[in-house]
Amino acid sequence: MVDGTPTTESSTAFLDEPEGTMFPRLKWLTPRRLAFFLVFWISVFFAGSLFINNPFTGSGGATNWDIGAGSPNYYWVVMYLHGLNSGLVGLAALVACDFFELPSLHVRRGIMGGVLVAGVLAPIGAIFNTSAPWTNAGLWIQVVAFLALDEIVVLFLWGMLEVWRAGAPRSRTLPFVTAALTGVAMLFAALMGHIAGTILGFGNNPSFLGEYATQEVGESLSDFARNLIAAHSYLMTSAVPAGVVSLVAVRFGYYRLQGRTKKLAQLGLTLVCVDLVLQMGMALLVGFSNWPGNLPTEIAAMPLLPSFVAVNDAVDFLFLVLGGVFVLVSLVVASGRLQGWKIPSRMSIRVLPLLMLVMFVVVTAATEPTNGSALGGPTLAWLRLFIAFYLTMLVVLVVLLAERMLGDRYQLRIGWTATAGSLLTFTGVMIYLSTAVYATGYVTVAGLLLIGYYFVSTAWRGLTVGSSTPSP
């Protein structure tokens, strides 16, 4: 800001922007406050999801999760998850804008405004968006939020392009490239989701959608929409973890790595980028063609590949997961080794992303649908979508925010709390999957309560205590 006039660039770290910089008339609205409020906001709605689609309460049969017109609850479950994911992506955008040091004040303002709209509105709309009719107010609230998400991703990519064109050293690194590819993948996924939503709401209107489905793809309009939804889901499930890995790399010391640990991290990020390219290619084929159709008999007969979902997961395992493990292991090793019986003070919070990646992989694999459906039975689908994907990614993002903004003493305490909660949740889920005993849900609930405490206390401390920015 020069002579009281806002400039087009800002030299202040995004999450440290002072009051009045982003929106002079709303001085209380700062990126820091918005980020920590969003942690609290989406935590509350995650808890609320148990009243909508908790499979352990016996609140409905398996048809609640089946895809089709006869599904009484499936639509609500999916759109509620979309509401939560909007807050998740919004929080990731705030963190990414800070970590990659996007300098444009216009980009920062636009991202912050989009996050405010998407992160706050989408969960509210999810409460009321219980069925597909376009007269549903909840649906239109979420549509506005989804368009705000599009704006966030476009502005993020524009900001990254500006940094690239300026020749900044950080723009020539693998974490930067990975984050940019993640943004592109999310735009592809959003486009397919918008087309599918238009078909679900308006049918064959505009008519060229039906013509394309029948003449170019060779399938019905409803099959076209279903394939677009599947492609959208697969791609988002790959893009979000890829983006989170790039953020962890930046914050936890990728730029300080040397020797073998740096080479291992570079190999890992390269594999993650390969996965994003492959997943975008598969999503386009699934969404806009009749590929893969029925799996070849030789593939379908393999024990670990019962469906195309499993094929998609296999690609993720070979590139995204393996690459992510390489990156996170190199960061943990470089952050400090055990010294006798003494564990480095910030080790717990730095190991947590690796634990979450393991939990994401194991629970996703353990809940793999074997009946040819997209999600499987209600309990498995809940664990796959809300625990394996959403919760693990949110835990990592809150870890990054806490590590960036809060002091060492708090990091030590909350790091072990979050680790204990995650291990309890993981243990309860795996025992249930092995024994099908519903009583093990109490172990999972105990873990979720600890994680919930971690979220709420982090949000409270971030909103009430001054900033602390420990070096990565």
C-alpha positions in Angstrom: 0.0 0.0 0.0 1.5 3.3 -1.1 0.2 6.6 0.3 -3.0 4.8 1.5 -3.7 3.5 -2.0 -3.8 -0.3 -2.4 -1.1 -1.7 -4.8 -1.5 -4.7 -7.1 1.1 -6.7 -5.1 1.6 -7.4 -1.4 4.9 -8.1 0.3 3.2 -9.5 3.4 2.7 -13.2 3.9 -0.9 -13.9 3.1 -2.0 -15.3 6.4 -0.2 -12.5 8.2 -2.0 -9.7 6.3 -3.0 -6.9 8.8 -6.6 -5.7 9.3 -8.0 -3.6 6.5 -5.6 -4.8 3.8 -7.9 -7.2 2.1 -11.2 -5.4 2.6 -10.7 -1.9 4.1 -14.4 -1.6 5.0 -14.3 -5.0 6.8 -11.2 -4.6 8.9 -12.0 -7.6 11.0 -12.0 -9.9 8.0 -8.4 -11.2 7.6 -7.0 -14.4 6.0 -5.9 -15.7 9.4 -9.3 -15.2 11.0 -11.1 -16.7 8.0 -8.8 -19.8 8.0 -9.3 -20.6 11.6 -13.1 -19.8 11.5 -13.3 -22.2 8.6 -11.7 -25.0 10.6 -14.4 -24.5 13.3 -17.2 -24.2 10.7 -16.5 -27.3 8.8 -15.8 -29.3 11.9 -19.3 -28.5 13.2 -20.8 -29.6 9.9 -18.7 -32.8 9.9 -20.2 -33.6 13.3 -23.6 -32.9 11.8 -23.1 -35.4 9.0 -23.5 -38.2 11.6 -27.2 -37.2 11.9 -27.6 -37.5 8.1 -25.7 -40.5 7.0 -24.3 -42.4 10.0 -24.5 -46.0 8.9 -24.1 -47.4 12.4 -27.5 -46.2 13.5 -29.6 -48.5 11.3 -31.3 -45.5 9.8 -31.9 -47.0 6.4 -31.1 -49.9 4.2 -28.4 -50.3 1.6 -30.6 -48.6 -1.0 -29.8 -45.3 0.7 -26.4 -45.5 -1.0 -27.4 -47.1 -4.3 -27.1 -44.9 -7.4 -30.5 -44.4 -9.1 -33.9 -42.9 -8.9 -35.0 -45.2 -6.1 -32.4 -43.9 -3.7 -34.1 -42.0 -0.9 -31.0 -40.7 0.9 -28.0 -41.1 -1.5 -28.4 -37.6 -3.1 -28.5 -35.9 0.3 -25.4 -37.8 1.5 -23.4 -36.9 -1.6 -24.4 -33.2 -1.6 -23.6 -33.0 2.1 -20.2 -34.3 1.4 -19.9 -31.7 -1.4 -20.7 -29.1 1.2 -17.9 -30.3 3.5 -15.5 -30.6 0.6 -16.1 -27.0 -0.4 -14.8 -25.9 3.0 -11.9 -28.3 2.7 -10.9 -26.9 -0.7 -11.4 -23.3 0.6 -9.1 -24.0 3.5 -6.5 -25.5 1.2 -6.7 -22.4 -1.1 -5.9 -20.1 1.8 -3.0 -22.2 2.9 -1.7 -22.5 -0.7 -1.9 -18.8 -1.4 0.3 -18.3 1.7 2.8 -21.1 1.1 3.4 -20.3 -2.6 3.5 -16.5 -1.9 1.1 -15.3 -4.5 1.9 -11.6 -4.6 -1.1 -10.1 -6.5 -3.5 -8.3 -4.1 -6.3 -8.8 -6.6 -5.7 -12.6 -6.6 -5.5 -12.6 -2.8 -8.8 -10.7 -2.4 -10.5 -12.8 -5.0 -9.4 -16.1 -3.4 -10.4 -14.8 0.1 -13.8 -13.7 -1.2 -14.4 -17.0 -2.9 -13.4 -18.9 0.1 -15.8 -16.9 2.3 -18.7 -17.6 -0.1 -17.9 -21.3 -0.8 -16.7 -22.3 2.6 -19.6 -20.7 4.5 -22.5 -21.2 2.1 -21.9 -24.8 0.8 -22.4 -26.5 4.2 -25.5 -24.5 4.9 -26.9 -25.4 1.5 -26.1 -29.0 2.1 -28.5 -29.2 5.1 -31.5 -28.4 2.8 -30.3 -29.8 -0.5 -32.0 -33.2 0.0 -33.3 -33.9 -3.5 -32.6 -33.0 -7.1 -35.4 -30.6 -8.1 -34.2 -27.2 -9.1 -36.8 -25.5 -7.0 -34.8 -26.5 -4.0 -33.3 -23.4 -2.4 -30.5 -25.5 -0.8 -29.4 -26.6 -4.3 -29.1 -23.0 -5.5 -27.1 -22.1 -2.4 -24.6 -24.8 -3.2 -24.5 -23.9 -6.9 -23.4 -20.4 -5.9 -20.8 -22.0 -3.6 -19.5 -24.3 -6.4 -19.1 -21.3 -8.8 -17.1 -19.6 -6.1 -14.9 -22.6 -5.9 -14.3 -22.4 -9.7 -13.4 -18.7 -9.2 -10.9 -19.7 -6.4 -9.1 -22.3 -8.6 -9.0 -20.0 -11.7 -7.5 -17.2 -9.6 -5.1 -19.5 -7.9 -3.8 -20.7 -11.3 -3.6 -17.1 -12.5 -1.6 -16.2 -9.5 0.7 -19.2 -10.1 1.1 -18.1 -13.7 2.1 -14.6 -12.6 4.8 -16.1 -10.3 6.0 -18.3 -13.1 6.2 -15.4 -15.6 8.1 -13.4 -13.1 10.8 -16.1 -13.0 10.6 -16.6 -9.2 12.8 -19.5 -8.1 10.0 -21.2 -6.3 8.1 -21.5 -9.6 10.8 -23.8 -10.9 10.3 -26.4 -8.2 8.4 -29.6 -8.1 6.0 -28.6 -5.3 5.0 -25.6 -7.4 4.4 -27.7 -10.5 2.5 -30.3 -8.5 0.2 -27.6 -7.0 -0.4 -26.1 -10.5 -1.3 -29.5 -11.9 -3.7 -30.1 -9.0 -5.5 -26.8 -9.9 -5.8 -27.9 -13.5 -7.2 -31.3 -12.4 -9.7 -29.7 -10.2 -10.9 -27.5 -13.1 -11.4 -30.6 -15.2 -13.3 -32.3 -12.4 -15.5 -29.2 -11.8 -16.4 -29.0 -15.5 -17.5 -32.6 -15.5 -19.5 -32.1 -12.3 -21.3 -29.1 -13.7 -22.3 -30.9 -16.9 -23.6 -33.9 -14.9 -25.5 -31.5 -12.6 -27.1 -29.8 -15.5 -28.3 -33.1 -16.9 -29.7 -34.2 -13.6 -31.6 -31.0 -13.2 -32.7 -30.2 -16.7 -32.5 -33.4 -18.6 -31.8 -33.1 -22.3 -31.7 -29.3 -22.2 -29.7 -28.1 -24.0 -30.4 -30.8 -26.5 -26.8 -31.1 -27.8 -26.0 -33.0 -24.6 -28.3 -35.8 -25.5 -27.0 -35.8 -29.1 -23.5 -36.0 -27.9 -24.3 -38.9 -25.6 -26.1 -41.0 -28.2 -24.2 -40.1 -31.3 -20.6 -39.5 -30.1 -20.4 -41.7 -27.0 -23.0 -44.3 -27.8 -24.9 -44.3 -24.5 -28.0 -42.9 -23.0 -28.1 -39.4 -21.4 -28.5 -40.9 -18.0 -25.4 -43.2 -18.5 -23.5 -40.1 -19.7 -24.4 -38.3 -16.5 -23.5 -41.2 -14.4 -20.1 -41.6 -16.1 -19.4 -37.9 -15.7 -20.2 -38.1 -12.0 -17.8 -41.1 -11.6 -15.0 -39.3 -13.5 -15.5 -36.2 -11.4 -15.3 -38.2 -8.2 -12.3 -40.2 -9.2 -10.3 -37.1 -10.3 -11.1 -35.1 -7.2 -10.2 -38.0 -4.9 -6.8 -38.0 -6.6 -6.3 -34.2 -6.9 -6.9 -33.3 -3.3 -4.3 -35.6 -1.8 -1.8 -34.6 -4.5 -2.3 -30.9 -3.6 -2.0 -31.6 0.1 1.3 -33.5 -0.5 2.7 -30.4 -2.3 1.7 -28.1 0.6 3.3 -30.4 3.2 6.5 -30.5 1.1 6.7 -26.7 1.0 5.9 -26.1 4.7 8.0 -29.0 6.2 11.3 -28.1 4.5 11.4 -29.4 0.9 13.6 -26.4 -0.1 16.1 -27.3 2.6 16.5 -30.9 1.6 19.9 -32.0 0.4 21.5 -35.2 -0.9 19.6 -38.4 -1.0 16.6 -37.1 0.9 16.1 -34.4 -1.7 16.4 -36.9 -4.5 13.9 -39.1 -2.8 11.4 -36.2 -2.4 12.0 -35.2 -6.1 11.2 -38.7 -7.2 8.1 -38.7 -5.0 6.7 -35.5 -6.4 7.5 -36.6 -10.0 5.4 -39.7 -9.4 2.6 -37.6 -8.0 2.6 -35.4 -11.1 2.5 -38.5 -13.3 -0.5 -39.7 -11.4 -2.3 -36.4 -11.9 -1.7 -36.6 -15.7 -2.9 -40.2 -15.8 -5.9 -39.5 -13.7 -6.9 -36.5 -15.9 -6.6 -38.7 -19.0 -8.7 -41.5 -17.4 -11.3 -39.0 -16.2 -11.7 -37.6 -19.7 -12.0 -41.1 -21.2 -14.5 -42.2 -18.5 -16.6 -39.0 -18.8 -16.6 -38.4 -22.5 -16.5 -41.8 -24.0 -17.7 -45.3 -23.2 -14.3 -46.4 -22.0 -13.6 -48.7 -20.2 -17.0 -50.4 -20.6 -17.0 -53.8 -19.0 -13.6 -54.7 -17.6 -11.8 -57.4 -19.6 -12.4 -60.8 -18.1 -8.7 -61.2 -17.4 -8.6 -58.0 -15.3 -12.0 -58.5 -13.6 -10.9 -62.0 -12.4 -7.9 -60.5 -10.6 -8.5 -60.6 -6.8 -7.5 -56.9 -6.2 -9.2 -55.4 -9.2 -13.0 -56.2 -9.0 -14.1 -53.0 -10.7 -12.9 -49.9 -12.5 -12.8 -48.1 -9.1 -10.1 -50.6 -8.2 -8.2 -50.0 -11.4 -8.3 -46.3 -10.6 -7.1 -46.9 -7.1 -4.3 -49.1 -8.4 -3.0 -46.2 -10.5 -3.2 -44.0 -7.4 -1.3 -46.5 -5.4 1.5 -46.9 -8.0 2.1 -43.2 -8.4 0.2 -40.9 -5.9 0.6 -43.0 -2.8 4.1 -44.3 -3.5 5.2 -40.8 -4.4 3.5 -39.3 -1.4 5.3 -41.8 0.9 8.6 -40.9 -0.6 8.0 -37.2 -0.1 6.7 -37.5 3.5 9.4 -40.0 4.6 12.1 -37.7 3.3 10.7 -34.8 5.2 10.4 -36.7 8.4 13.9 -38.0 8.2 15.3 -34.5 7.4 13.3 -32.9 10.3 15.4 -34.6 13.0 16.3 -38.1 14.1 15.7 -39.7 17.5 18.4 -38.6 20.0 18.6 -41.3 22.6 15.2 -41.5 24.1 14.4 -37.9 23.3 12.0 -37.2 20.4 12.3 -33.8 18.7 9.6 -31.5 20.0 7.8 -31.0 16.7 8.2 -34.6 15.4 4.6 -35.6 16.3 3.1 -32.9 14.1 5.4 -33.6 11.3 4.8 -37.4 11.3 1.0 -36.9 11.3 0.7 -36.2 7.5 2.5 -39.6 6.9 0.1 -41.3 9.3 -2.9 -39.7 7.5 -1.6 -40.9 4.1 -1.3 -44.5 5.4 -4.8 -44.2 6.9 -6.1 -42.9 3.6 -4.6 -45.8 1.6 -5.4 -48.6 4.0 -9.1 -47.6 4.7 -9.7 -46.9 1.0 -8.3 -50.3 0.0 -10.2 -52.1 2.8 -13.5 -50.5 1.7 -13.0 -51.3 -2.0 -16.5 -52.1 -3.5 -16.6 -55.7 -4.7 -20.2 -55.8 -6.0 -19.5 -53.6 -9.1 -21.1 -50.5 -7.5 -19.4 -47.2 -7.2 -19.4 -47.1 -3.4 -20.4 -50.4 -1.9 -22.7 -50.8 1.1 -23.7 -47.9 3.4 -21.1 -48.5 6.2 -18.2 -49.0 3.7 -19.2 -46.0 1.7 -19.3 -43.8 4.8 -15.9 -45.0 5.9 -14.5 -44.6 2.4 -15.8 -41.1 1.8 -16.0 -39.4 5.2 -13.1 -41.1 7.0 -10.6 -42.3 4.5 -10.9 -39.2 2.2 -12.4 -36.2 3.9 -11.2 -36.5 7.5 -7.6 -37.5 6.7 -7.2 -34.5 4.3 -8.7 -32.1 6.8 -6.4 -33.3 9.6 -3.4 -32.6 7.4 -4.6 -29.1 6.4 -5.3 -28.2 10.1 -1.8 -29.5 10.9 -0.3 -27.2 8.3 -2.2 -24.2 9.6 -1.3 -24.9 13.2 2.3 -25.4 12.4 2.4 -22.2 10.4 0.5 -19.9 12.8 0.8 -21.3 16.3 3.7 -21.7 18.8 5.9 -24.7 19.5 4.3 -25.5 22.9 0.8 -25.7 21.4 2.2 -27.8 18.4 3.6 -30.3 20.8 0.4 -30.8 22.8 -2.0 -30.8 19.8 0.3 -32.9 17.7 0.1 -35.8 20.2 -3.6 -35.3 20.7 -4.3 -35.4 17.0 -2.0 -38.5 16.6 -3.8 -40.3 19.4 -7.2 -39.5 18.0 -6.2 -40.6 14.5 -4.7 -43.9 15.8 -7.9 -44.6 17.8 -10.1 -43.9 14.8 -7.9 -46.0 12.5 -7.9 -48.9 15.0 -11.7 -48.8 15.4 -12.3 -48.7 11.7 -10.0 -51.6 11.0 -11.4 -53.8 13.8 -14.9 -53.2 12.5 -13.8 -54.0 8.9 -12.3 -57.3 10.2 -15.0 -58.4 12.6 -18.2 -56.4 11.5 -18.8 -55.9 15.3 -20.7 -52.6 15.6 -19.5 -52.1 19.2 -16.1 -51.2 17.8 -17.7 -48.0 16.7 -17.1 -46.7 20.2 -13.4 -46.9 19.6 -13.8 -44.9 16.4 -16.1 -42.4 18.2 -13.4 -41.9 20.9 -10.9 -41.1 18.2 -13.2 -38.8 16.4 -13.9 -36.9 19.7 -10.1 -36.4 20.2 -9.8 -35.2 16.6 -12.8 -32.9 17.1 -11.1 -31.4 20.2 -8.0 -30.9 18.1 -10.0 -29.0 15.4 -12.0 -26.8 17.8 -9.1 -26.0 20.1 -6.9 -25.1 17.1 -9.6 -22.8 15.8 -10.1 -21.2 19.2 -6.4 -20.6 19.8 -5.9 -19.3 16.3 -8.8 -16.8 16.7 -7.8 -15.6 20.1 -3.9 -15.7 20.2 -1.4 -13.8 18.2 0.4 -15.2 15.3 3.6 -17.3 15.6 5.5 -18.3 12.4 8.1 -20.9 13.2 10.5 -21.5 10.4 10.0 -24.7 8.4 
